Amino acid sequence: MRIAFYSPRALHLDLTLYAGGDPVFLHSLFATLRARGHELEVVSRLDIRDVWKGRIPLRRLLREAIETRRRVKRFSPDAWLVFRSSRTYPDLLGWWQRPRRYVLLFAYTWQSKKLPRVWTLLLAVAFSLNLRAASRVIADRPVTAERLRSRGVPADRVSVVPYAVPLP
């Protein structure tokens, strides 16, 4: 199976000490998927935070969306996997491409109070479109799954997959 991967926070892809445990988890996930014979491609390293903080212009976001679409067409994935999407960090690159399988891994409903007011509604709407398009939404805690269901995700599309080690 070919899997297109995207994380709205590029920090999750960098295996550095300050990035926390998410990069370790992702690198292990990538290794496991590849060991099982899946092809995996990180289709973009665009960090949504750079967009709403004004570090990159909207023109760059549009260009990245077009380039990502071209990469995805060449790669022709069977699934699109998004890591840790939320109302602050929605997937702006994949849901509109209508992948055959669209999975939100460890999605959550939190939205940062630091988010500029102009972006609050736009990103929240984008996240609701992510949830609507998802064939599966995976939460790491039952309470998060319940919040996702309250946002309109059907119960049969929400799964809870807790971390193997309890988090403090």
FIZA-353273 format. One record per residue: x, y, z of N, C-alpha, C in turn; residue in one letter. Coordinates in Angstrom, 3 decimals. Layout:
<atoms>
> n.c1 / n.c2 / n.c3 / ca.c1 / ca.c2 / ca.c3 / c.c1 / c.c2 / c.c3 / residu
> X / Y / Z / X / Y / Z / X / Y / Z / a $
...
</atoms>
This chain:
<atoms>
> n.c1 / n.c2 / n.c3 / ca.c1 / ca.c2 / ca.c3 / c.c1 / c.c2 / c.c3 / residu
> 0.840 / -1.175 / 0.000 / 0.000 / 0.000 / 0.000 / 0.887 / 1.240 / 0.000 / m $
> 0.474 / 2.217 / -0.756 / 1.179 / 3.498 / -0.785 / 0.473 / 4.470 / 0.148 / r $
> 1.262 / 5.103 / 1.010 / 0.709 / 6.003 / 2.019 / 1.362 / 7.377 / 1.896 / i $
> 0.523 / 8.386 / 1.692 / 0.983 / 9.776 / 1.708 / 0.852 / 10.254 / 3.151 / a $
> 1.899 / 10.836 / 3.680 / 1.899 / 11.285 / 5.068 / 2.064 / 12.791 / 5.128 / f $
> 1.320 / 13.400 / 6.063 / 1.468 / 14.829 / 6.291 / 1.216 / 15.149 / 7.766 / y $
> 2.039 / 16.009 / 8.321 / 1.819 / 16.540 / 9.660 / 1.760 / 18.060 / 9.549 / s $
> 0.655 / 18.677 / 9.968 / 0.551 / 20.136 / 9.888 / 1.597 / 20.875 / 10.718 / p $
> 2.300 / 20.147 / 11.599 / 3.415 / 20.728 / 12.344 / 4.684 / 20.038 / 11.893 / r $
> 5.477 / 20.705 / 11.111 / 6.710 / 20.122 / 10.580 / 7.661 / 19.701 / 11.692 / a $
> 7.533 / 20.310 / 12.859 / 8.354 / 19.974 / 14.014 / 8.272 / 18.482 / 14.347 / l $
> 7.125 / 17.868 / 14.097 / 6.946 / 16.445 / 14.390 / 7.852 / 15.543 / 13.555 / h $
> 8.363 / 16.067 / 12.452 / 9.205 / 15.257 / 11.566 / 10.688 / 15.346 / 11.906 / l $
> 11.064 / 16.298 / 12.736 / 12.478 / 16.496 / 13.076 / 12.831 / 15.747 / 14.349 / d $
> 13.745 / 14.821 / 14.228 / 14.155 / 13.998 / 15.367 / 15.188 / 14.766 / 16.187 / l $
> 14.682 / 15.728 / 16.982 / 15.546 / 16.530 / 17.850 / 15.022 / 16.453 / 19.272 / t $
> 15.877 / 16.753 / 20.204 / 15.530 / 16.636 / 21.619 / 14.376 / 17.549 / 22.019 / l $
> 14.368 / 18.791 / 21.541 / 13.346 / 19.736 / 21.961 / 11.970 / 19.423 / 21.357 / y $
> 11.907 / 18.547 / 20.351 / 10.633 / 18.254 / 19.689 / 9.771 / 17.269 / 20.470 / a $
> 10.290 / 16.663 / 21.507 / 9.494 / 15.751 / 22.331 / 9.406 / 14.349 / 21.761 / g $
> 8.373 / 13.617 / 22.173 / 8.242 / 12.217 / 21.803 / 7.574 / 11.959 / 20.468 / g $
> 6.882 / 12.948 / 19.905 / 6.192 / 12.729 / 18.636 / 7.123 / 12.315 / 17.500 / d $
> 8.287 / 12.958 / 17.319 / 9.185 / 12.514 / 16.256 / 9.669 / 11.067 / 16.453 / p $
> 9.900 / 10.678 / 17.685 / 10.329 / 9.299 / 17.967 / 9.222 / 8.338 / 17.564 / v $
> 7.984 / 8.670 / 17.947 / 6.838 / 7.853 / 17.570 / 6.726 / 7.753 / 16.047 / f $
> 6.826 / 8.892 / 15.355 / 6.669 / 8.888 / 13.903 / 7.755 / 8.095 / 13.200 / l $
> 8.995 / 8.247 / 13.630 / 10.076 / 7.502 / 12.983 / 9.900 / 6.003 / 13.201 / h $
> 9.403 / 5.608 / 14.356 / 9.110 / 4.196 / 14.599 / 7.940 / 3.734 / 13.734 / s $
> 6.918 / 4.573 / 13.614 / 5.774 / 4.238 / 12.766 / 6.211 / 4.083 / 11.314 / l $
> 7.013 / 5.014 / 10.822 / 7.506 / 4.936 / 9.439 / 8.294 / 3.649 / 9.219 / f $
> 9.194 / 3.331 / 10.151 / 10.017 / 2.118 / 10.026 / 9.137 / 0.869 / 10.015 / a $
> 8.133 / 0.843 / 10.871 / 7.243 / -0.317 / 10.940 / 6.434 / -0.458 / 9.656 / t $
> 5.890 / 0.646 / 9.155 / 5.123 / 0.578 / 7.908 / 5.993 / 0.108 / 6.744 / l $
> 7.207 / 0.629 / 6.670 / 8.112 / 0.203 / 5.586 / 8.520 / -1.256 / 5.736 / r $
> 8.748 / -1.697 / 6.972 / 9.106 / -3.103 / 7.214 / 7.969 / -4.042 / 6.799 / a $
> 6.746 / -3.549 / 6.864 / 5.590 / -4.364 / 6.453 / 5.309 / -4.267 / 4.962 / r $
> 6.185 / -3.586 / 4.234 / 6.070 / -3.536 / 2.781 / 5.305 / -2.353 / 2.221 / g $
> 4.935 / -1.393 / 3.050 / 4.217 / -0.215 / 2.566 / 5.213 / 0.821 / 2.059 / h $
> 4.814 / 1.553 / 1.042 / 5.596 / 2.689 / 0.575 / 5.035 / 3.921 / 1.268 / e $
> 5.919 / 4.746 / 1.791 / 5.495 / 5.922 / 2.531 / 6.222 / 7.139 / 1.998 / l $
> 5.478 / 8.193 / 1.759 / 6.101 / 9.438 / 1.315 / 5.543 / 10.601 / 2.121 / e $
> 6.451 / 11.395 / 2.680 / 6.053 / 12.642 / 3.346 / 5.819 / 13.632 / 2.215 / v $
> 4.564 / 14.012 / 2.011 / 4.213 / 14.792 / 0.829 / 4.440 / 16.289 / 0.982 / v $
> 4.598 / 16.762 / 2.216 / 4.882 / 18.179 / 2.435 / 5.472 / 18.371 / 3.824 / s $
> 6.303 / 19.399 / 3.944 / 6.851 / 19.786 / 5.239 / 6.369 / 21.189 / 5.619 / r $
> 5.256 / 21.590 / 5.014 / 4.687 / 22.894 / 5.324 / 4.136 / 22.886 / 6.746 / l $
> 4.565 / 23.840 / 7.537 / 4.076 / 23.977 / 8.904 / 2.990 / 25.048 / 8.908 / d $
> 1.780 / 24.650 / 9.272 / 0.641 / 25.572 / 9.260 / 0.889 / 26.770 / 10.175 / i $
> 1.660 / 26.559 / 11.229 / 1.980 / 27.674 / 12.134 / 2.689 / 28.800 / 11.384 / r $
> 3.558 / 28.445 / 10.447 / 4.256 / 29.466 / 9.665 / 3.277 / 30.297 / 8.832 / d $
> 2.174 / 29.697 / 8.434 / 1.161 / 30.416 / 7.667 / 0.434 / 31.411 / 8.566 / v $
> -0.125 / 30.927 / 9.699 / -0.912 / 31.850 / 10.522 / -0.072 / 32.822 / 11.333 / w $
> 1.222 / 32.544 / 11.457 / 2.096 / 33.515 / 12.125 / 2.618 / 34.559 / 11.136 / k $
> 2.323 / 34.377 / 9.854 / 2.733 / 35.329 / 8.829 / 4.171 / 35.156 / 8.360 / g $
> 4.807 / 34.043 / 8.720 / 6.202 / 33.806 / 8.300 / 6.307 / 33.477 / 6.820 / r $
> 5.245 / 32.895 / 6.271 / 5.216 / 32.638 / 4.837 / 3.922 / 33.220 / 4.274 / i $
> 3.990 / 33.776 / 3.090 / 2.789 / 34.404 / 2.522 / 1.788 / 33.348 / 2.032 / p $
> 0.549 / 33.781 / 1.882 / -0.496 / 32.886 / 1.392 / -0.167 / 32.354 / -0.004 / l $
> 0.551 / 33.149 / -0.783 / 0.976 / 32.717 / -2.112 / 1.823 / 31.444 / -2.014 / r $
> 2.672 / 31.379 / -0.995 / 3.512 / 30.198 / -0.769 / 2.661 / 28.982 / -0.389 / r $
> 1.613 / 29.206 / 0.408 / 0.688 / 28.120 / 0.758 / 0.013 / 27.576 / -0.496 / l $
> -0.440 / 28.460 / -1.367 / -1.075 / 28.036 / -2.614 / -0.095 / 27.264 / -3.493 / l $
> 1.129 / 27.772 / -3.602 / 2.155 / 27.081 / -4.386 / 2.450 / 25.694 / -3.809 / r $
> 2.521 / 25.593 / -2.474 / 2.770 / 24.304 / -1.814 / 1.616 / 23.342 / -2.067 / e $
> 0.385 / 23.842 / -2.062 / -0.777 / 22.989 / -2.339 / -0.708 / 22.431 / -3.757 / a $
> -0.311 / 23.252 / -4.709 / -0.189 / 22.804 / -6.105 / 0.940 / 21.790 / -6.242 / i $
> 2.108 / 22.080 / -5.635 / 3.238 / 21.141 / -5.688 / 2.902 / 19.820 / -4.996 / e $
> 2.191 / 19.893 / -3.873 / 1.787 / 18.675 / -3.162 / 0.850 / 17.862 / -4.032 / t $
> -0.089 / 18.523 / -4.689 / -1.013 / 17.823 / -5.592 / -0.245 / 17.088 / -6.684 / r $
> 0.768 / 17.732 / -7.249 / 1.586 / 17.080 / -8.302 / 2.331 / 15.871 / -7.747 / r $
> 2.927 / 16.022 / -6.550 / 3.638 / 14.891 / -5.933 / 2.689 / 13.732 / -5.649 / r $
> 1.513 / 14.057 / -5.176 / 0.526 / 13.027 / -4.848 / 0.046 / 12.320 / -6.116 / v $
> -0.155 / 13.063 / -7.183 / -0.581 / 12.424 / -8.447 / 0.473 / 11.452 / -8.946 / k $
> 1.754 / 11.833 / -8.846 / 2.844 / 10.938 / -9.282 / 2.949 / 9.714 / -8.373 / r $
> 2.826 / 9.930 / -7.074 / 2.959 / 8.851 / -6.099 / 1.734 / 7.935 / -6.103 / f $
> 0.573 / 8.489 / -6.378 / -0.693 / 7.752 / -6.432 / -0.932 / 6.912 / -5.180 / s $
> -1.098 / 7.570 / -4.021 / -1.256 / 6.829 / -2.763 / -2.624 / 6.151 / -2.632 / p $
> -2.612 / 5.069 / -1.872 / -3.861 / 4.383 / -1.526 / -4.491 / 5.026 / -0.296 / d $
> -3.683 / 5.719 / 0.495 / -4.173 / 6.331 / 1.731 / -3.412 / 7.624 / 2.008 / a $
> -4.086 / 8.517 / 2.714 / -3.492 / 9.784 / 3.156 / -3.575 / 9.775 / 4.668 / w $
> -2.429 / 9.856 / 5.338 / -2.357 / 9.797 / 6.793 / -1.905 / 11.150 / 7.327 / l $
> -2.717 / 11.741 / 8.201 / -2.417 / 13.052 / 8.783 / -2.184 / 12.868 / 10.270 / v $
> -1.065 / 13.379 / 10.773 / -0.697 / 13.216 / 12.174 / -0.995 / 14.467 / 12.972 / f $
> -1.758 / 14.309 / 14.055 / -2.073 / 15.350 / 15.038 / -2.722 / 16.599 / 14.443 / r $
> -3.753 / 16.402 / 13.657 / -4.483 / 17.567 / 13.157 / -5.413 / 18.076 / 14.255 / s $
> -5.708 / 19.353 / 14.190 / -6.581 / 19.980 / 15.191 / -7.173 / 21.245 / 14.589 / s $
> -7.929 / 21.968 / 15.394 / -8.503 / 23.226 / 14.940 / -7.415 / 24.284 / 14.738 / r $
> -6.291 / 24.152 / 15.410 / -5.175 / 25.077 / 15.217 / -4.277 / 24.617 / 14.071 / t $
> -4.170 / 23.299 / 13.901 / -3.290 / 22.720 / 12.878 / -4.062 / 21.753 / 11.991 / y $
> -4.988 / 22.265 / 11.155 / -5.722 / 21.360 / 10.274 / -4.890 / 20.995 / 9.043 / p $
> -5.328 / 19.969 / 8.358 / -4.708 / 19.578 / 7.091 / -5.297 / 20.462 / 6.000 / d $
> -4.500 / 21.351 / 5.449 / -4.954 / 22.216 / 4.360 / -4.568 / 21.658 / 2.994 / l $
> -3.851 / 20.537 / 2.972 / -3.314 / 20.040 / 1.707 / -3.949 / 18.756 / 1.187 / l $
> -4.584 / 17.971 / 2.043 / -4.995 / 16.651 / 1.596 / -6.471 / 16.387 / 1.445 / g $
> -7.308 / 16.914 / 2.328 / -8.721 / 16.531 / 2.337 / -9.408 / 16.853 / 1.021 / w $
> -9.053 / 17.957 / 0.386 / -9.714 / 18.372 / -0.849 / -9.284 / 17.544 / -2.055 / w $
> -8.232 / 16.738 / -1.902 / -7.784 / 15.880 / -3.000 / -8.574 / 14.571 / -3.057 / q $
> -9.450 / 14.372 / -2.079 / -10.328 / 13.215 / -1.995 / -9.586 / 11.885 / -2.122 / r $
> -8.642 / 11.633 / -1.205 / -7.932 / 10.347 / -1.248 / -8.896 / 9.199 / -0.947 / p $
> -8.538 / 8.015 / -1.439 / -9.391 / 6.837 / -1.213 / -9.595 / 6.574 / 0.268 / r $
> -8.521 / 6.618 / 1.034 / -8.596 / 6.488 / 2.489 / -7.935 / 7.729 / 3.076 / r $
> -8.641 / 8.349 / 3.986 / -8.146 / 9.576 / 4.614 / -8.231 / 9.361 / 6.119 / y $
> -7.067 / 9.242 / 6.759 / -7.015 / 8.892 / 8.182 / -6.359 / 10.026 / 8.966 / v $
> -7.049 / 10.450 / 10.023 / -6.504 / 11.446 / 10.940 / -5.999 / 10.698 / 12.161 / l $
> -4.686 / 10.612 / 12.299 / -4.057 / 9.885 / 13.396 / -3.811 / 10.836 / 14.567 / l $
> -4.405 / 10.535 / 15.712 / -4.302 / 11.336 / 16.930 / -4.789 / 12.770 / 16.716 / f $
> -5.963 / 12.869 / 16.122 / -6.617 / 14.172 / 15.965 / -7.129 / 14.631 / 17.325 / a $
> -7.229 / 15.929 / 17.498 / -7.772 / 16.459 / 18.745 / -8.487 / 17.772 / 18.460 / y $
> -9.290 / 18.245 / 19.399 / -10.181 / 19.372 / 19.143 / -9.677 / 20.705 / 19.694 / t $
> -8.545 / 20.717 / 20.341 / -8.000 / 21.920 / 20.963 / -7.705 / 22.996 / 19.919 / w $
> -7.897 / 24.264 / 20.310 / -7.497 / 25.396 / 19.471 / -6.758 / 26.401 / 20.333 / q $
> -5.597 / 26.814 / 19.870 / -4.746 / 27.725 / 20.610 / -5.391 / 29.096 / 20.777 / s $
> -5.203 / 29.664 / 21.936 / -5.673 / 31.030 / 22.176 / -4.705 / 32.052 / 21.563 / k $
> -3.534 / 31.600 / 21.161 / -2.549 / 32.487 / 20.540 / -2.824 / 32.689 / 19.053 / k $
> -3.750 / 31.930 / 18.528 / -4.090 / 32.005 / 17.112 / -4.697 / 33.376 / 16.804 / l $
> -4.188 / 34.082 / 15.786 / -4.779 / 35.382 / 15.433 / -6.264 / 35.223 / 15.099 / p $
> -7.053 / 36.163 / 15.533 / -8.510 / 36.097 / 15.372 / -8.934 / 35.846 / 13.919 / r $
> -8.230 / 36.435 / 12.971 / -8.551 / 36.262 / 11.551 / -8.503 / 34.782 / 11.155 / v $
> -7.578 / 34.046 / 11.735 / -7.378 / 32.643 / 11.362 / -8.262 / 31.676 / 12.141 / w $
> -8.796 / 32.086 / 13.260 / -9.552 / 31.177 / 14.132 / -10.674 / 30.464 / 13.387 / t $
> -11.548 / 31.215 / 12.766 / -12.692 / 30.618 / 12.070 / -12.245 / 29.832 / 10.845 / l $
> -11.331 / 30.388 / 10.064 / -10.873 / 29.718 / 8.843 / -10.282 / 28.337 / 9.143 / l $
> -9.401 / 28.264 / 10.140 / -8.775 / 26.979 / 10.468 / -9.761 / 26.014 / 11.117 / l $
> -10.693 / 26.528 / 11.903 / -11.725 / 25.671 / 12.502 / -12.611 / 25.062 / 11.416 / a $
> -12.958 / 25.837 / 10.412 / -13.753 / 25.317 / 9.294 / -12.945 / 24.276 / 8.526 / v $
> -11.670 / 24.545 / 8.289 / -10.817 / 23.568 / 7.593 / -10.753 / 22.255 / 8.373 / a $
> -10.651 / 22.343 / 9.695 / -10.605 / 21.127 / 10.507 / -11.926 / 20.372 / 10.439 / f $
> -13.038 / 21.090 / 10.443 / -14.328 / 20.392 / 10.334 / -14.450 / 19.700 / 8.978 / s $
> -13.878 / 20.286 / 7.929 / -13.851 / 19.618 / 6.620 / -12.948 / 18.377 / 6.666 / l $
> -11.846 / 18.461 / 7.408 / -10.982 / 17.287 / 7.615 / -11.776 / 16.164 / 8.259 / n $
> -12.504 / 16.501 / 9.318 / -13.279 / 15.491 / 10.043 / -14.361 / 14.883 / 9.156 / l $
> -14.993 / 15.709 / 8.363 / -16.056 / 15.219 / 7.479 / -15.495 / 14.289 / 6.398 / r $
> -14.296 / 14.605 / 5.884 / -13.704 / 13.806 / 4.810 / -13.051 / 12.518 / 5.300 / a $
> -12.732 / 12.449 / 6.578 / -11.967 / 11.316 / 7.116 / -12.750 / 10.011 / 7.072 / a $
> -12.060 / 8.976 / 6.591 / -12.654 / 7.642 / 6.641 / -12.431 / 7.021 / 8.017 / s $
> -11.418 / 7.491 / 8.735 / -11.150 / 7.026 / 10.096 / -10.483 / 8.167 / 10.853 / r $
> -10.946 / 8.392 / 12.081 / -10.343 / 9.385 / 12.969 / -9.880 / 8.633 / 14.204 / v $
> -8.588 / 8.715 / 14.490 / -8.012 / 7.973 / 15.607 / -7.620 / 8.965 / 16.707 / i $
> -8.131 / 8.701 / 17.903 / -7.821 / 9.532 / 19.071 / -6.935 / 8.733 / 20.017 / a $
> -6.159 / 9.442 / 20.846 / -5.282 / 8.744 / 21.789 / -5.921 / 8.563 / 23.163 / d $
> -7.069 / 9.191 / 23.395 / -7.761 / 9.078 / 24.688 / -9.266 / 8.991 / 24.443 / r $
> -9.983 / 8.265 / 25.300 / -11.445 / 8.187 / 25.147 / -12.128 / 9.558 / 25.217 / p $
> -11.641 / 10.447 / 26.068 / -12.262 / 11.772 / 26.187 / -12.102 / 12.555 / 24.882 / v $
> -10.974 / 12.398 / 24.214 / -10.768 / 13.069 / 22.931 / -11.710 / 12.493 / 21.885 / t $
> -11.879 / 11.173 / 21.893 / -12.812 / 10.535 / 20.959 / -14.228 / 11.069 / 21.172 / a $
> -14.604 / 11.254 / 22.418 / -15.938 / 11.786 / 22.725 / -16.089 / 13.215 / 22.201 / e $
> -15.051 / 14.023 / 22.328 / -15.090 / 15.397 / 21.809 / -15.203 / 15.395 / 20.280 / r $
> -14.494 / 14.460 / 19.635 / -14.566 / 14.363 / 18.175 / -15.976 / 13.952 / 17.745 / l $
> -16.580 / 13.026 / 18.472 / -17.965 / 12.623 / 18.170 / -18.913 / 13.807 / 18.341 / r $
> -18.660 / 14.629 / 19.346 / -19.525 / 15.790 / 19.568 / -19.372 / 16.828 / 18.454 / s $
> -18.302 / 16.755 / 17.717 / -18.084 / 17.645 / 16.571 / -18.672 / 17.066 / 15.285 / r $
> -19.377 / 15.940 / 15.401 / -20.083 / 15.402 / 14.239 / -19.457 / 14.198 / 13.572 / g $
> -18.366 / 13.687 / 14.106 / -17.767 / 12.496 / 13.508 / -18.593 / 11.285 / 13.946 / v $
> -19.100 / 10.499 / 13.000 / -19.876 / 9.315 / 13.380 / -19.060 / 8.356 / 14.246 / p $
> -19.723 / 7.754 / 15.214 / -19.047 / 6.868 / 16.171 / -18.323 / 5.718 / 15.487 / a $
> -18.846 / 5.233 / 14.359 / -18.203 / 4.103 / 13.675 / -16.910 / 4.495 / 12.953 / d $
> -16.641 / 5.799 / 12.838 / -15.390 / 6.237 / 12.213 / -14.346 / 6.707 / 13.219 / r $
> -14.678 / 6.701 / 14.502 / -13.740 / 7.123 / 15.549 / -13.202 / 5.897 / 16.268 / v $
> -11.884 / 5.844 / 16.407 / -11.228 / 4.770 / 17.152 / -10.340 / 5.380 / 18.215 / s $
> -10.139 / 4.642 / 19.295 / -9.220 / 5.074 / 20.342 / -8.046 / 4.110 / 20.344 / v $
> -6.853 / 4.640 / 20.135 / -5.626 / 3.853 / 20.179 / -4.691 / 4.565 / 21.151 / v $
> -4.719 / 4.153 / 22.421 / -3.873 / 4.837 / 23.409 / -2.400 / 4.509 / 23.188 / p $
> -1.562 / 5.398 / 23.680 / -0.127 / 5.128 / 23.647 / 0.173 / 3.906 / 24.501 / y $
> 1.230 / 3.198 / 24.170 / 1.594 / 1.985 / 24.900 / 2.056 / 2.293 / 26.326 / a $
> 2.583 / 3.472 / 26.524 / 3.076 / 3.888 / 27.833 / 2.198 / 5.021 / 28.333 / v $
> 1.719 / 4.969 / 29.571 / 0.878 / 6.068 / 30.078 / 1.641 / 7.391 / 30.067 / p $
> 0.958 / 8.432 / 29.643 / 1.559 / 9.762 / 29.610 / 1.173 / 10.515 / 30.866 / l $
> 2.107 / 11.235 / 31.482 / 1.777 / 12.003 / 32.694 / 0.866 / 13.170 / 32.347 / p $
</atoms>
